[in-house]
Amino acid sequence: MDARTRGLYVERALWPIGRGDRNFWLAVGGLSALVALGLYAYVYQLQNGLWVTGLNQKVSWGFYIINCVFFIGISYGGAMTGAILRLTNAKWRAPLTRLAEATAVAALLVGAVFPIIDLGRPDRFINVILYAQVGSPIVWDVVAIGTYLVASLVFLYLPLIPDLAIARDLLGSRANVLGKVYGMLSLGWRGTHAQERALARGVGILAVLIIPLAISVHSVLAWLFAVTSRGAWHSTIFAPLFVLAAVLSGVAAVILVIAALRKVYGLQAFITAKHFRYLSYLLIALGMGYLYFMISEYLTEGYVAAEEIAPVLESIFVGQYAPSFWAFAIGGLVLPLFIAGLPGRYPVARACLASILVIAGMWLKRFLIVVPGMAGPIMPWEWGRYSPTWVEIAITVGAAAAIPLMLIVFFRFFPVMSVHELDEIEGVEPAPRLAPAFAGGEE
């Protein structure tokens, strides 16, 4: 890559830092309003108790547990995307890895909050730690999510160190406090051979570790269902099914985040249609794998039709939950795979449309796991009913808005693309000073 192209790449990577134009504040204002609505609904729930939700004695898990599994799944997909691209040494990864890893952290922070929201009394969460029982899947969950969160934060931070040094040097004295923060966070990075070797070793180790860590998190979430006394959840295939669903929805979320920030920050020259085609191939492969596992699960359970599972399967395929199931199966799985696999023009639009359908479909799938499994009869004719209230819907909307809000704020202070990885892949030396377009930007 020639010096001019690299200079443009650096300019685009650092361009969002300190920018606060009208569109930025409109986006922050709109997303903040949705988050504030969610916070208001949660405070209302704290004041009045869980009776303001649709949860009841029969169906005690609803939107909150669905969202926990869903958002943590998105996080897993983002982390896996970054790890796989690094481990396979994909030459096209440089503009994508930071977006994927930042999405993973933001989604995990949101998803990890929902079990506390579901408690009703958040102060009781401390009892999980003070009176932990080794045999409790909830304790396994806390340990797995906590470990995964630390690893994800470190995995985001380590590759950021050289780019923070670039921002430190290019911004100079204009950055004032921000420049000092960059200097502190870059840990004295000068690009020496010893520093490069240590960074490569650390990132490589984390890229290897993040995969089993993420698998363990979603496997534990699956076992939280599978080891209960609910017949609809007694499936030995739950753990791999949850893991595949997580990666599938996570890759779809990464595609949407990349497409949005590509448009907003003017990254079209560096994140091209080729990247979306490759990500679409990954989406198709994961979708086909998930389709196989899902058919295996329903085929074996439906063929045996055990007494405790038959009513739930009937309600899913032809009963009250059938509209949700067929919307997921056709509109959220088969159709998006077909759209993503179509050849020809508009690969970015097709990838985004397929991703939107996949995300909606995978949320419906979580709904079909949680609610029918809880509502299904333990004794004959003892069906439960669940209808979410405005409180649950508002908290869900606020949580969904919190992810892009965190990403927008994060990339206002940190480079949106990895310059160091580009240099590593292309084998170029550090570029000269940043293009004048950035030099005139506001702090």
C-alpha positions as CSV (number, residue, x, y, z in Angstrom):
1,M,0.0,0.0,0.0
2,D,1.4,3.4,-1.0
3,A,1.9,6.2,1.5
4,R,-1.0,8.2,0.2
5,T,-3.5,5.4,0.5
6,R,-2.3,4.6,4.0
7,G,-2.5,8.3,4.9
8,L,-6.2,8.3,3.8
9,Y,-6.8,5.1,5.8
10,V,-5.3,6.8,9.0
11,E,-7.3,9.9,8.3
12,R,-10.6,7.9,8.1
13,A,-9.7,5.8,11.1
14,L,-9.1,8.8,13.4
15,W,-11.7,11.1,11.8
16,P,-14.5,10.4,14.3
17,I,-12.3,11.4,17.2
18,G,-13.5,14.7,18.7
19,R,-16.2,15.1,16.0
20,G,-19.6,16.3,17.3
21,D,-21.6,17.5,14.3
22,R,-25.3,17.8,14.0
23,N,-25.9,14.2,12.9
24,F,-23.7,12.9,15.8
25,W,-25.8,14.8,18.4
26,L,-29.1,13.8,16.7
27,A,-28.0,10.1,16.9
28,V,-26.8,10.4,20.5
29,G,-30.0,12.3,21.5
30,G,-32.3,9.8,19.9
31,L,-30.6,6.7,21.3
32,S,-30.2,8.4,24.7
33,A,-34.0,9.0,24.8
34,L,-34.7,5.3,24.2
35,V,-32.2,4.3,26.9
36,A,-33.8,6.9,29.2
37,L,-37.2,5.3,28.5
38,G,-35.8,1.9,29.5
39,L,-34.2,3.3,32.7
40,Y,-37.6,4.9,33.6
41,A,-39.3,1.6,33.1
42,Y,-36.8,-0.2,35.3
43,V,-37.1,2.4,38.0
44,Y,-40.9,2.0,37.8
45,Q,-40.4,-1.8,38.2
46,L,-38.2,-1.3,41.2
47,Q,-40.8,0.9,42.9
48,N,-43.7,-1.4,42.2
49,G,-42.3,-4.9,41.9
50,L,-42.4,-7.5,39.2
51,W,-46.2,-7.5,39.1
52,V,-45.9,-4.7,36.6
53,T,-44.4,-7.2,34.1
54,G,-46.1,-10.1,32.4
55,L,-44.2,-12.6,34.5
56,N,-46.2,-14.8,36.8
57,Q,-45.9,-17.9,39.0
58,K,-46.2,-20.2,36.0
59,V,-44.1,-18.3,33.5
60,S,-41.4,-16.7,35.6
61,W,-38.9,-16.3,32.7
62,G,-39.9,-13.9,29.9
63,F,-38.4,-11.1,27.9
64,Y,-35.5,-10.5,30.4
65,I,-34.0,-14.0,30.1
66,I,-34.7,-14.0,26.3
67,N,-32.7,-10.8,26.1
68,C,-29.9,-12.1,28.3
69,V,-29.4,-15.1,26.0
70,F,-29.9,-13.0,22.8
71,F,-27.5,-10.1,23.6
72,I,-24.8,-12.4,25.1
73,G,-25.1,-14.4,21.9
74,I,-24.5,-11.3,19.8
75,S,-21.4,-10.6,21.9
76,Y,-20.1,-14.1,21.3
77,G,-20.5,-13.8,17.6
78,G,-18.6,-10.5,17.6
79,A,-15.7,-11.9,19.6
80,M,-15.6,-15.0,17.5
81,T,-15.5,-13.0,14.3
82,G,-12.5,-11.0,15.5
83,A,-10.7,-14.1,16.8
84,I,-11.3,-16.2,13.7
85,L,-10.1,-13.4,11.4
86,R,-6.9,-13.1,13.4
87,L,-6.2,-16.8,13.7
88,T,-6.8,-17.4,10.0
89,N,-4.6,-14.3,9.2
90,A,-7.3,-13.1,6.8
91,K,-5.8,-10.3,4.7
92,W,-9.0,-8.3,4.6
93,R,-9.5,-8.2,8.4
94,A,-7.9,-4.8,9.3
95,P,-11.0,-2.5,8.9
96,L,-13.3,-5.0,10.6
97,T,-11.7,-6.5,13.7
98,R,-12.1,-3.5,16.0
99,L,-15.8,-3.0,15.0
100,A,-16.5,-6.6,15.8
101,E,-14.7,-6.6,19.1
102,A,-16.3,-3.3,20.2
103,T,-19.7,-4.7,19.3
104,A,-18.9,-7.9,21.4
105,V,-18.1,-5.8,24.5
106,A,-21.1,-3.5,24.2
107,A,-23.5,-6.4,23.7
108,L,-22.0,-8.3,26.6
109,L,-22.4,-5.4,28.9
110,V,-26.1,-5.1,28.0
111,G,-26.8,-8.8,28.1
112,A,-25.1,-9.3,31.5
113,V,-27.5,-6.8,33.1
114,F,-30.7,-8.7,32.4
115,P,-30.4,-11.5,35.0
116,I,-30.2,-8.7,37.6
117,I,-33.3,-7.0,36.1
118,D,-35.1,-10.3,36.2
119,L,-34.4,-10.7,39.9
120,G,-36.7,-7.9,40.8
121,R,-34.6,-7.2,43.8
122,P,-31.1,-6.3,42.5
123,D,-29.6,-6.2,46.0
124,R,-30.2,-10.0,46.2
125,F,-27.6,-10.6,43.5
126,I,-24.9,-10.3,46.1
127,N,-26.3,-13.5,47.6
128,V,-25.2,-15.4,44.5
129,I,-21.7,-14.5,45.5
130,L,-21.9,-14.7,49.2
131,Y,-23.8,-18.0,49.3
132,A,-22.6,-19.6,46.0
133,Q,-23.4,-23.2,45.5
134,V,-21.0,-25.1,43.2
135,G,-23.9,-27.2,41.9
136,S,-25.9,-24.2,40.8
137,P,-25.9,-23.4,37.0
138,I,-26.5,-19.8,38.0
139,V,-23.2,-19.7,39.7
140,W,-21.5,-21.2,36.7
141,D,-23.1,-18.5,34.6
142,V,-21.8,-15.7,36.8
143,V,-18.2,-17.1,36.7
144,A,-18.3,-17.7,33.0
145,I,-19.8,-14.3,32.0
146,G,-17.4,-12.5,34.4
147,T,-14.3,-14.3,33.0
148,Y,-15.5,-13.7,29.4
149,L,-16.1,-10.0,30.1
150,V,-12.6,-9.5,31.3
151,A,-11.1,-11.4,28.4
152,S,-13.2,-9.4,25.9
153,L,-12.1,-6.1,27.4
154,V,-8.5,-7.1,27.2
155,F,-9.0,-8.5,23.6
156,L,-10.4,-5.1,22.6
157,Y,-7.6,-3.1,24.4
158,L,-4.4,-4.9,23.3
159,P,-4.7,-4.3,19.6
160,L,-5.7,-0.7,20.4
161,I,-2.4,0.1,22.0
162,P,-0.4,0.9,18.8
163,D,-3.3,3.0,17.4
164,L,-3.5,5.0,20.6
165,A,0.2,5.8,20.1
166,I,-0.6,6.9,16.6
167,A,-3.4,9.1,17.8
168,R,-1.1,10.5,20.6
169,D,1.6,11.4,18.1
170,L,-0.8,12.9,15.4
171,L,-3.0,14.9,17.7
172,G,0.0,16.3,19.6
173,S,-0.6,19.2,22.0
174,R,-4.0,19.9,20.4
175,A,-5.6,17.0,22.2
176,N,-4.9,18.4,25.7
177,V,-6.4,16.0,28.2
178,L,-7.3,13.4,25.6
179,G,-3.7,13.4,24.3
180,K,-2.5,12.7,27.8
181,V,-5.0,9.8,28.1
182,Y,-3.7,8.4,24.9
183,G,-0.2,8.6,26.2
184,M,-1.1,6.8,29.3
185,L,-3.1,4.1,27.6
186,S,-0.5,3.5,24.9
187,L,1.9,2.3,27.6
188,G,4.9,4.0,26.0
189,W,4.5,2.3,22.7
190,R,7.2,3.1,20.2
191,G,6.9,0.1,17.8
192,T,10.1,-1.6,18.8
193,H,10.8,-5.2,17.8
194,A,10.4,-6.3,21.5
195,Q,7.0,-4.5,21.8
196,E,5.8,-5.9,18.5
197,R,6.7,-9.4,19.5
198,A,5.1,-9.1,23.0
199,L,1.9,-7.6,21.5
200,A,1.6,-10.3,18.8
201,R,2.1,-13.0,21.4
202,G,-0.6,-11.5,23.7
203,V,-3.2,-11.0,21.0
204,G,-2.5,-14.5,19.6
205,I,-3.0,-16.1,23.0
206,L,-6.2,-14.1,23.6
207,A,-7.5,-15.0,20.1
208,V,-7.1,-18.6,21.0
209,L,-8.6,-18.3,24.5
210,I,-11.6,-16.2,23.6
211,I,-13.1,-19.0,21.5
212,P,-13.3,-21.7,24.3
213,L,-14.3,-18.9,26.8
214,A,-17.2,-17.8,24.5
215,I,-18.2,-21.4,23.9
216,S,-18.3,-22.1,27.7
217,V,-20.4,-19.0,28.3
218,H,-23.2,-20.0,25.9
219,S,-22.9,-23.7,26.9
220,V,-23.5,-22.7,30.5
221,L,-26.5,-20.6,29.4
222,A,-27.8,-23.7,27.6
223,W,-27.3,-25.9,30.6
224,L,-29.2,-23.4,32.7
225,F,-32.2,-24.6,30.7
226,A,-31.3,-28.2,30.1
227,V,-30.7,-29.2,33.7
228,T,-34.0,-28.0,35.0
229,S,-37.1,-30.2,35.5
230,R,-38.8,-28.8,32.3
231,G,-39.3,-31.6,29.8
232,A,-39.2,-29.2,26.8
233,W,-35.6,-28.3,27.7
234,H,-34.2,-31.8,28.3
235,S,-32.1,-31.9,25.2
236,T,-28.5,-33.0,24.9
237,I,-28.1,-30.8,21.8
238,F,-29.0,-27.5,23.6
239,A,-25.3,-26.4,24.1
240,P,-24.1,-26.7,20.5
241,L,-27.5,-25.3,19.3
242,F,-27.1,-22.2,21.6
243,V,-23.5,-21.8,20.5
244,L,-24.4,-21.8,16.8
245,A,-27.3,-19.5,17.3
246,A,-25.0,-17.1,19.2
247,V,-22.4,-17.0,16.4
248,L,-25.1,-16.7,13.7
249,S,-26.8,-13.7,15.4
250,G,-23.5,-12.2,16.3
251,V,-22.1,-12.2,12.8
252,A,-25.4,-10.7,11.6
253,A,-25.1,-7.9,14.2
254,V,-21.5,-7.3,13.2
255,I,-22.6,-6.9,9.5
256,L,-25.1,-4.3,10.5
257,V,-22.7,-2.4,12.7
258,I,-20.0,-2.4,10.0
259,A,-22.5,-1.2,7.4
260,A,-23.8,1.6,9.6
261,L,-20.4,2.9,10.7
262,R,-19.1,2.5,7.1
263,K,-21.8,4.9,6.0
264,V,-21.6,7.4,8.9
265,Y,-17.8,7.6,9.0
266,G,-17.1,7.4,5.2
267,L,-15.2,4.1,5.2
268,Q,-16.5,2.9,1.8
269,A,-13.0,3.0,0.3
270,F,-11.7,0.6,2.9
271,I,-14.7,-1.5,3.9
272,T,-15.8,-2.7,0.4
273,A,-18.4,-5.0,-1.1
274,K,-15.8,-7.8,-0.8
275,H,-15.9,-7.7,3.0
276,F,-19.7,-8.0,3.0
277,R,-19.5,-10.9,0.5
278,Y,-17.1,-12.8,2.8
279,L,-19.2,-12.1,5.9
280,S,-22.3,-13.3,3.9
281,Y,-20.5,-16.6,3.2
282,L,-19.8,-16.9,6.9
283,L,-23.5,-16.1,7.6
284,I,-24.7,-18.8,5.1
285,A,-22.3,-21.5,6.6
286,L,-23.5,-20.8,10.1
287,G,-27.1,-20.7,9.1
288,M,-26.9,-24.0,7.3
289,G,-25.2,-25.5,10.4
290,Y,-27.9,-24.1,12.7
291,L,-30.7,-25.4,10.4
292,Y,-29.2,-28.9,10.6
293,F,-29.0,-28.9,14.4
294,M,-32.6,-27.5,14.7
295,I,-34.0,-30.2,12.4
296,S,-32.1,-32.8,14.4
297,E,-33.6,-31.5,17.6
298,Y,-37.2,-31.3,16.5
299,L,-37.0,-34.5,14.5
300,T,-35.9,-36.7,17.4
301,E,-38.2,-35.0,19.9
302,G,-41.2,-35.1,17.6
303,Y,-40.7,-38.7,16.5
304,V,-40.5,-40.0,20.1
305,A,-43.3,-37.5,21.2
306,A,-42.7,-38.1,24.9
307,E,-45.6,-37.1,27.2
308,E,-43.8,-34.1,28.6
309,I,-42.7,-32.6,25.3
310,A,-45.6,-33.5,22.9
311,P,-47.9,-30.6,24.0
312,V,-45.1,-28.1,23.7
313,L,-44.1,-29.2,20.2
314,E,-47.8,-29.2,19.2
315,S,-48.1,-25.6,20.4
316,I,-45.0,-24.6,18.5
317,F,-45.8,-26.2,15.2
318,V,-49.6,-25.8,14.9
319,G,-50.8,-24.1,18.1
320,Q,-50.6,-20.7,19.7
321,Y,-46.9,-20.3,19.1
322,A,-47.0,-21.5,15.4
323,P,-47.0,-18.0,13.9
324,S,-43.8,-17.1,15.8
325,F,-42.1,-20.5,14.8
326,W,-42.9,-20.3,11.1
327,A,-41.9,-16.6,11.0
328,F,-38.6,-17.6,12.5
329,A,-38.0,-20.7,10.4
330,I,-39.0,-19.2,7.0
331,G,-38.5,-15.4,7.5
332,G,-35.6,-15.5,9.9
333,L,-33.6,-18.5,8.7
334,V,-34.3,-19.9,5.2
335,L,-35.2,-16.6,3.5
336,P,-32.1,-14.7,4.7
337,L,-29.8,-17.5,3.7
338,F,-31.3,-17.4,0.2
339,I,-30.9,-13.6,0.1
340,A,-27.3,-13.6,1.3
341,G,-26.4,-16.3,-1.2
342,L,-27.8,-14.5,-4.3
343,P,-25.2,-13.5,-6.8
344,G,-25.0,-10.1,-8.6
345,R,-25.4,-6.5,-7.5
346,Y,-26.1,-4.8,-4.2
347,P,-24.0,-7.2,-1.9
348,V,-24.1,-4.7,0.9
349,A,-27.8,-4.2,0.8
350,R,-28.4,-7.9,0.6
351,A,-26.1,-8.7,3.5
352,C,-27.8,-6.1,5.6
353,L,-31.3,-7.3,4.8
354,A,-30.3,-10.9,5.5
355,S,-28.8,-9.8,8.8
356,I,-31.9,-7.9,9.9
357,L,-34.0,-11.0,9.2
358,V,-31.6,-13.3,11.0
359,I,-31.4,-11.1,14.1
360,A,-35.2,-10.9,14.3
361,G,-35.5,-14.6,13.7
362,M,-33.0,-15.6,16.3
363,W,-34.7,-13.4,18.9
364,L,-38.0,-15.2,18.1
365,K,-36.1,-18.5,18.5
366,R,-35.1,-17.5,22.0
367,F,-38.7,-16.6,22.7
368,L,-39.8,-20.1,21.4
369,I,-37.3,-21.7,23.8
370,V,-38.1,-19.7,26.9
371,V,-41.8,-19.1,26.9
372,P,-43.4,-22.3,25.6
373,G,-40.9,-24.3,27.8
374,M,-42.1,-22.3,30.9
375,A,-45.8,-22.2,29.9
376,G,-46.0,-25.9,28.9
377,P,-48.1,-28.1,31.2
378,I,-46.3,-30.0,34.0
379,M,-49.7,-31.5,34.9
380,P,-52.4,-32.0,32.2
381,W,-54.2,-28.9,30.9
382,E,-52.0,-26.7,33.2
383,W,-50.9,-24.2,30.5
384,G,-49.4,-20.9,31.6
385,R,-49.9,-17.6,29.8
386,Y,-47.4,-14.8,29.2
387,S,-48.0,-11.3,27.7
388,P,-45.2,-8.8,28.1
389,T,-46.2,-5.4,29.4
390,W,-44.9,-1.9,28.4
391,V,-42.3,-2.1,31.1
392,E,-40.6,-5.2,29.6
393,I,-40.9,-3.8,26.1
394,A,-39.4,-0.4,27.1
395,I,-36.5,-2.0,28.9
396,T,-35.8,-4.2,25.9
397,V,-35.9,-1.2,23.5
398,G,-33.7,0.8,25.8
399,A,-31.2,-2.1,26.0
400,A,-31.1,-2.5,22.2
401,A,-30.5,1.3,21.8
402,A,-27.7,1.2,24.4
403,I,-25.4,-0.9,22.1
404,P,-25.2,1.6,19.2
405,L,-25.0,4.4,21.7
406,M,-22.0,2.9,23.4
407,L,-20.3,2.3,20.0
408,I,-20.9,5.8,18.9
409,V,-19.5,7.3,22.1
410,F,-16.5,4.8,22.1
411,F,-15.5,5.7,18.6
412,R,-15.6,9.4,19.3
413,F,-12.6,8.9,21.5
414,F,-10.8,5.9,19.9
415,P,-9.8,4.9,16.3
416,V,-12.6,3.2,14.4
417,M,-10.3,1.0,12.3
418,S,-7.0,-0.7,13.2
419,V,-4.0,1.1,11.6
420,H,-1.4,-1.2,13.1
421,E,-3.1,-4.3,11.7
422,L,-3.1,-2.7,8.2
423,D,0.6,-2.0,8.5
424,E,1.2,-5.5,9.7
425,I,-0.7,-7.1,6.8
426,E,0.6,-4.8,4.1
427,G,4.1,-4.6,5.4
428,V,4.4,-0.9,5.3
429,E,6.3,1.5,7.6
430,P,4.5,4.0,9.8
431,A,3.0,6.7,7.6
432,P,3.8,10.4,7.7
433,R,1.6,13.0,9.4
434,L,-2.1,12.8,9.1
435,A,-3.9,14.3,6.1
436,P,-5.0,18.0,6.5
437,A,-8.7,16.9,6.6
438,F,-8.1,15.5,10.1
439,A,-5.7,18.1,11.2
440,G,-8.3,20.7,11.1
441,G,-10.9,18.7,13.1
442,E,-12.2,19.8,16.4
443,E,-10.9,18.3,19.6
